[in-house]
Amino acid sequence: MKLAFQHKYSAPKDSKGDSLGRVDGKPAKTQEGMAPGQSPAPTVGTPYVDNPRVICRNVNVHYNEKHALREVSLDIANHQVIAMIGPSGCGKSTFIRCLNRMNDTIEGCRVTGDILLDDQNIYAKQVDVVPLRAQVGMVFQKPNPFPKSIYDNVAYGPKIHGLAGNRAELDEIVETSLQKAGLWAEVKDRLTHSGTSLSGGQQQRLCIARTIAVGPEVILMDEPCSALDPIATGKIEELIDELRRQYTIVIVTHSMQQAARVSQRTAYFHLGDLIEVGKTEQIFTTPRHRLTQDYITGRFG
C-alpha cells in the first residue's frame, strides 16, 4: 500500500543556508554552538545508511512546554531490525510514535522536523493518517486483540481498507497473515473463537498478524514482549527475525539482551537526545559514547 500523496524531501537549512539533511547520499552537518541546555547532544556513530526506508531529520517533540525529543536525525534501513534502547523517559517510545503519527492523538503534543517514508514527508498537510498507519503498522506493549473472533481480528483491516474483493480473497489474507505470524497451526481449527481467549503470547502474535494483514512496509513494536513469559518472548523474537526479510522493523525494548538478539542496528536515547547509533554488536561491545557505555554496563537505567 502506498500513501496517496507526493511531497518530496527538501532538507532543512542552517543559518548559512547549508543543508542539515542528506545531500547526494551523504550525511549532513549537525548544528553546533548553541548554549548548554539548548543544544542537543551530538549523535555519534552511524545514524545514516544508504538507501534508507525511513529518513528522519531534526525531529523535535514537545508535550506542551516539555521538550521530550531534541533534534533527532536518523535513517532506518530497509529489511533490518533497529532497536531503540535507553532508560525510562528517554524518548524512544515518543520517537517511534512519530513514525506513524500516533503522537497526533495526544493533546498538547507538537512534532517538528522531517520524517520521510519512501522520500515522501508523512507530516505534509495533505497526508491521510489512515493509510499511513496501515503502511507503518504498530504492535503495542500489551496485547490488544479486538473483542471479536480470531478471524475477524485479522480480517478487520483488509475490510476497511478494501484490500479483498470477495470472501475467498479475505480468507487467503487471513490465512497468510496468521502463517507469517506463526499462529496458523495453533488456531486454524478455531478461527471463530474469540481472540481474547488466546494466551498472552498468542494474543500478541494475533496482533502482529492483524498488522501484517494490511500490507505494511514498516512495523513498529513498542516493548512487544514486556508482558510475556520467556517462552512466549522467544517465539516473538524468532518471529521478528523471520519478518525482517519482508518488512522494516523498529523495536523499543528495555531488555538489552533482547536488542542484542533481534536487531542489526541499535540506537541509544538519553533524556530526549539520540546519543549513539551503530551496528548492534559494536554498540554492545565497543560503544563510542560514555553514556552508552554507562547504560549497557548497568551504571544507570
C-alpha positions in Angstrom: 0.0 0.0 0.0 1.4 3.4 -1.0 0.4 6.7 0.5 -1.8 8.8 -1.7 0.4 11.9 -1.7 3.6 13.3 -3.2 5.8 15.6 -1.1 9.4 15.4 -2.0 12.0 16.0 0.7 13.7 19.3 1.0 16.5 19.2 3.6 16.3 21.9 6.3 19.0 24.7 6.2 21.2 26.2 8.8 21.8 29.9 9.2 24.4 29.9 6.4 22.0 28.1 4.0 23.8 24.8 4.2 21.7 21.6 4.3 21.2 19.8 7.6 19.7 16.8 5.9 21.1 14.3 3.4 22.9 15.7 0.4 23.8 13.4 -2.5 23.5 10.4 -0.2 25.9 11.8 2.3 25.1 12.8 5.9 25.0 16.5 6.5 26.3 18.8 9.2 24.9 18.9 12.7 24.0 22.2 14.4 26.7 23.4 16.8 27.4 26.4 19.0 24.2 26.6 21.0 24.3 27.3 24.7 24.3 24.3 27.1 20.7 23.2 27.8 19.5 24.4 24.4 21.7 22.3 22.1 21.0 18.6 21.7 23.8 16.2 22.4 25.5 15.4 19.1 24.9 11.9 17.9 27.9 9.6 17.5 28.2 6.5 15.4 26.4 5.9 12.1 22.9 7.3 12.1 22.8 7.4 8.3 22.6 4.5 5.9 22.5 4.0 2.1 19.0 3.7 0.5 17.0 4.1 3.8 13.4 3.2 4.0 12.7 6.0 6.5 14.6 9.3 6.8 14.3 11.4 10.0 15.8 14.9 10.1 15.9 17.3 13.0 12.8 15.8 14.7 11.6 17.5 17.8 8.7 16.7 20.0 7.1 18.9 22.6 4.4 17.9 25.1 3.1 21.4 25.9 6.2 23.1 27.4 8.2 19.9 27.8 10.9 19.3 25.1 10.7 15.5 25.0 12.8 14.8 21.9 15.5 17.0 20.5 16.8 17.3 17.0 16.8 13.6 16.2 18.3 12.7 12.8 18.3 9.0 11.9 18.0 6.7 8.9 16.1 3.4 9.2 17.4 0.8 6.8 15.2 -1.5 4.7 14.7 -5.1 5.8 16.5 -4.6 9.1 15.6 -4.5 12.7 16.7 -1.4 14.6 16.4 -1.5 18.4 15.7 1.7 20.4 17.2 1.4 23.9 17.6 3.8 26.8 16.3 4.4 30.4 12.6 5.1 31.0 11.5 8.5 29.8 14.4 9.0 27.4 12.2 9.5 24.3 12.5 6.1 22.5 8.7 5.4 22.5 8.0 9.0 21.7 10.2 8.7 18.7 8.6 5.6 17.2 5.2 7.1 17.7 6.3 9.9 15.4 6.9 7.4 12.6 3.1 6.8 12.1 1.9 10.0 13.7 0.4 8.3 16.8 1.5 11.4 18.7 -1.2 13.3 16.8 -3.7 11.7 19.2 -2.0 13.3 22.3 -3.3 16.7 23.3 -0.6 19.3 23.5 1.9 17.3 21.5 3.8 19.1 18.8 6.2 17.5 16.3 8.6 19.4 14.1 11.2 18.3 11.6 11.1 16.0 8.6 10.1 12.3 8.5 10.1 10.7 5.1 8.9 7.3 4.0 9.9 6.4 0.5 11.0 10.1 0.0 7.5 11.4 1.0 7.0 13.6 4.0 4.5 11.9 6.3 3.8 15.3 8.1 2.7 17.0 4.9 -0.7 18.6 5.4 -2.4 16.5 2.8 -1.4 13.2 4.3 -4.3 11.0 5.4 -3.1 9.2 8.6 -5.4 6.2 8.0 -3.4 4.8 5.0 -0.2 5.9 6.7 -0.9 3.8 9.8 -1.6 0.8 7.5 1.7 1.4 5.8 3.5 1.9 9.1 1.8 -0.6 11.4 2.3 -0.8 15.2 2.3 -3.5 17.8 1.9 -2.3 21.4 3.3 -3.2 24.7 0.2 -5.1 25.9 -1.6 -7.4 23.5 -4.8 -5.7 22.5 -7.0 -8.0 20.3 -10.4 -6.8 19.4 -13.4 -8.4 21.2 -14.0 -10.3 18.0 -13.2 -13.8 16.6 -9.7 -14.7 15.7 -10.7 -14.5 12.0 -12.4 -11.1 12.4 -9.4 -9.7 14.2 -7.2 -10.3 11.2 -9.9 -9.5 8.6 -10.9 -6.2 10.1 -8.1 -4.1 8.5 -8.3 -5.6 5.0 -12.1 -5.0 5.1 -11.9 -1.3 6.0 -9.1 -0.7 3.5 -10.8 -2.6 0.7 -8.0 -5.0 0.2 -10.2 -8.0 -0.5 -12.7 -8.2 -3.3 -14.5 -11.3 -2.1 -14.6 -13.8 0.8 -12.1 -16.1 -0.9 -9.5 -13.3 -1.1 -10.2 -12.3 2.5 -9.8 -15.9 3.6 -6.4 -16.0 1.9 -5.2 -12.8 3.6 -6.3 -14.1 7.0 -4.5 -17.4 6.5 -1.4 -15.9 5.1 -1.1 -13.3 7.8 -1.6 -15.9 10.6 1.0 -18.1 8.9 3.5 -15.2 8.8 2.8 -14.5 12.5 3.5 -18.2 13.3 0.0 -18.7 14.6 -1.9 -20.5 11.9 -1.2 -24.1 13.0 -2.4 -23.2 16.6 -5.7 -21.6 15.6 -6.7 -22.9 12.2 -9.4 -25.1 13.7 -10.9 -22.4 16.0 -11.0 -19.2 13.9 -14.5 -18.4 15.2 -13.2 -18.4 18.8 -12.7 -15.0 20.5 -9.2 -13.5 20.1 -9.3 -12.7 23.8 -9.5 -16.5 24.6 -5.9 -17.0 23.5 -2.8 -16.9 25.7 -0.9 -13.7 26.1 1.8 -14.8 23.7 -0.8 -16.0 21.2 -2.7 -12.7 21.5 0.5 -10.7 20.7 1.1 -12.9 17.6 -2.5 -12.3 16.6 -1.9 -8.5 16.9 1.2 -9.0 14.7 -1.0 -10.9 12.2 -3.5 -8.1 12.3 -0.8 -5.6 11.5 0.6 -7.7 8.6 -2.8 -8.2 7.1 -3.0 -4.6 5.7 0.4 -4.9 3.9 2.7 -2.6 5.8 6.2 -1.6 4.8 7.3 -0.8 8.3 6.3 -2.4 11.6 6.8 -0.6 14.9 7.0 -2.6 18.1 6.8 -0.8 21.4 8.1 -3.3 24.0 6.1 -6.2 22.5 7.4 -8.8 24.9 7.3 -6.9 28.2 4.1 -8.6 29.3 5.0 -12.1 28.1 6.7 -15.1 29.7 10.1 -16.3 28.5 8.7 -19.0 26.2 6.3 -16.6 24.5 9.0 -14.0 24.3 11.3 -16.5 22.5 8.6 -17.1 19.9 8.1 -13.4 19.3 11.8 -12.9 18.9 12.0 -15.8 16.4 9.1 -14.2 14.5 10.8 -10.8 14.4 13.9 -12.4 12.8 11.7 -14.0 10.1 9.6 -10.9 9.5 12.6 -8.7 8.8 13.1 -10.5 5.4 9.9 -8.8 4.2 9.5 -5.7 6.5 11.5 -3.0 8.1 11.1 -3.3 11.9 11.7 -0.7 14.6 11.5 -2.1 18.2 11.6 -0.4 21.5 12.9 -2.6 24.3 14.1 -2.2 27.9 15.9 -5.6 27.5 19.4 -5.1 26.2 19.7 -8.9 25.8 16.7 -8.8 23.5 18.1 -5.9 21.5 21.3 -7.9 21.0 19.4 -11.0 19.9 16.9 -9.5 17.4 18.4 -6.3 15.9 21.1 -5.4 13.4 21.4 -1.8 14.4 20.8 -0.1 17.8 20.1 3.5 18.8 20.6 4.7 22.3 18.5 7.6 23.6 19.1 9.6 26.8 17.0 12.5 28.1 15.4 13.2 24.7 18.7 13.1 22.8 19.8 10.4 20.3 23.3 9.7 21.7 24.7 6.9 19.6 23.7 4.7 16.7 25.6 1.8 15.2 25.7 -1.9 14.4 24.3 -3.8 17.4 27.4 -5.8 18.0 29.5 -2.7 18.1 27.1 -0.8 20.4 27.2 -3.7 23.0 31.0 -4.4 22.7 32.7 -1.2 21.9 30.4 1.8 22.5 31.8 5.1 21.5 30.0 7.4 23.9 30.4 7.3 27.7 26.7 7.5 28.3 26.1 4.4 26.1 28.8 2.5 27.9 27.4 3.5 31.3 23.9 2.4 30.3 24.8 -1.0 28.9 27.1 -1.8 31.8 24.3 -1.1 34.3 25.7 2.1 35.9 22.3 3.7 35.5 18.9 2.9 33.8 
